[in-house]
């Protein structure tokens, strides 16, 4: 059985919308890259404040550098040690208080999550356009990564705090069921971005959101669609069939008068 034209028009309009969002997020990423490049060219030291390379610190990528520094301390005399300590103290004073550096690093991490999740919000709304969906997912995915980043920053160096947080979260009851299983991917992506920002590895969040946005758009553009979109297609088909049957019944109940053609 052929699909009604109204369903084909719905699919064509939705596909056009998704391709438009694909172009939109590409332009957004290009502008964001240009702005960051401009800031770095004007002030190269701003890179020091970016939450980058945190995974390397956790995985002890810098262990060789630590050993080299230890060897330098062991082989240095008193004057060289005093000079190293003086230069280290001077560098710390130039960078400012430790609490201020930590606060600024967290601010950059949370602001970065907002910039990265903004295209994800566009993708979510475009995918669910013209269908029934949970509208609370959109603001949740925007704010959730920043909250996760703050939590990870607090607990990543304390096992006791991590267990305390687990106990607190276990006491909170989440009873909201997602209307579409595809929405789970948006929640997982936002949590992943928040964790990456919390451990100061925003480069991982960049790769994650780039892949997620383009993959979601391409799958939904050339795929079979979500369950919510199938519901819309079924409603349109039923509405079209009812209209056709009503027109046929009206034609049968009101036949054309043969004399009217004379």
RAQUI-V303367 format. One record per residue. RES is the residue in one letter. PHI is phi in whole degrees, 0 to 359 (* if undefined). PSI is psi in whole degrees, 0 to 359 (NA if undefined). Layout:
res = {RES RES}
phi = {PHI PHI}
psi = {PSI PSI}
This chain:
res = {X X X X X X X X X X X X X X X X X X X X X X X X X X X X X X X X X X X X X X X X X X X X X X X X X X X X X X X X X X X X X X X X X X X X X X X X X X X X X X X X X X X X X X X X X X X X X X X X X X X X X X X X X X X X X X X X X X X X X X X X X X X X X X X X X X X X X X X X X X X X X X X X X X X X X X X X X X X X X X X X X X X X X X X X X X X X X X X X X X X X X X X X X X X X X X X X X X X X X X X X X X X X X X X X X X X X X X X X X X X X X X X X X X X X X X X X X X X X X X X X X X X X X X X X X X X X X X X X X X X X X X}
phi = {* 288 283 297 296 295 288 297 294 297 295 294 294 292 295 296 297 294 294 295 293 300 292 297 289 295 295 299 296 295 294 297 296 295 296 295 297 294 297 292 292 284 225 299 286 294 297 297 270 288 282 236 77 293 296 298 294 291 275 61 295 267 297 296 294 296 295 297 294 296 297 294 294 291 270 275 269 297 294 294 297 297 293 297 295 296 295 294 296 295 295 294 294 293 284 96 298 296 294 289 296 295 294 293 297 293 297 298 295 291 294 295 297 295 295 281 275 299 296 297 297 297 295 298 292 289 296 262 296 63 217 278 210 278 287 285 295 299 294 296 292 284 265 304 300 296 295 297 299 296 293 297 298 287 262 292 253 220 292 295 294 297 292 297 297 299 293 294 295 296 278 269 262 254 245 272 268 283 283 221 295 294 295 299 297 292 295 295 296 294 293 298 296 295 295 299 291 293 266 62 228 293 296 292 296 297 297 299 290 300 297 296 297 291 294 296 294 293 295 284 284 254 268 274 97 274 296 296 286 296 297 295 298 296 295 295 295 296 297 294 295 297 296 293 295 297 293 294 295 294 292 288 282 232 292 285 290 302 290 288 277 282}
psi = {127 146 147 154 330 328 319 322 323 315 320 318 321 321 321 321 316 320 326 319 326 316 322 313 331 317 321 313 323 316 317 319 319 320 316 318 322 317 319 322 326 317 90 334 351 338 331 336 348 142 80 149 17 327 323 321 320 322 6 39 334 17 324 322 324 319 320 320 322 318 322 321 319 327 352 153 184 320 318 321 317 322 319 316 320 315 323 316 321 319 320 322 323 324 343 180 150 321 326 321 319 319 319 321 319 322 314 321 315 322 324 321 322 317 325 329 348 313 328 323 318 319 318 314 326 320 323 15 143 24 165 127 168 106 345 344 323 303 332 314 338 319 330 316 321 320 316 319 318 319 316 322 324 316 353 338 11 113 325 318 324 316 324 317 320 320 322 315 325 334 349 133 117 111 11 119 140 140 338 135 335 334 336 326 324 321 316 321 319 322 319 319 319 318 317 318 325 328 13 46 62 341 327 321 325 312 318 310 323 309 317 314 310 322 316 317 316 320 317 336 314 3 194 348 168 169 323 327 326 324 318 319 318 320 318 320 316 319 319 317 321 318 321 316 320 321 321 317 322 323 324 321 342 74 157 132 121 327 341 341 348 NA}
